[in-house]
Amino acid sequence: MLLSDLQSKEIVNVVDGSNVGTIVDVRIDETTGAISALIIEANKKFFSFLGRGTDTEISWKHITKIGEDVILVNLSF
């Protein structure tokens, strides 16, 4: 799977069904070469009047499922 494939998927929080945002980057574990986290762009609608918000990092362990069109994450913290 390519990064561009991940970036085209909607990210949904399974806790409340909310749309989390858009993937702008990934963090790679230098030792294993595996993806350790997804970097999510700040919600543009919410932060539009304040300028750009800060990006969020979602740990790989919070990813529940990667489907054809959506990535489900558990953000119950």
Summary of the structure (lengths in Angstrom):
residues: 77
radius of gyration: 12.6
end to end distance: 28.3
largest distance: 40.4
contacts: 176
relative contact order: 0.27
helix: 16%
strand: 43%
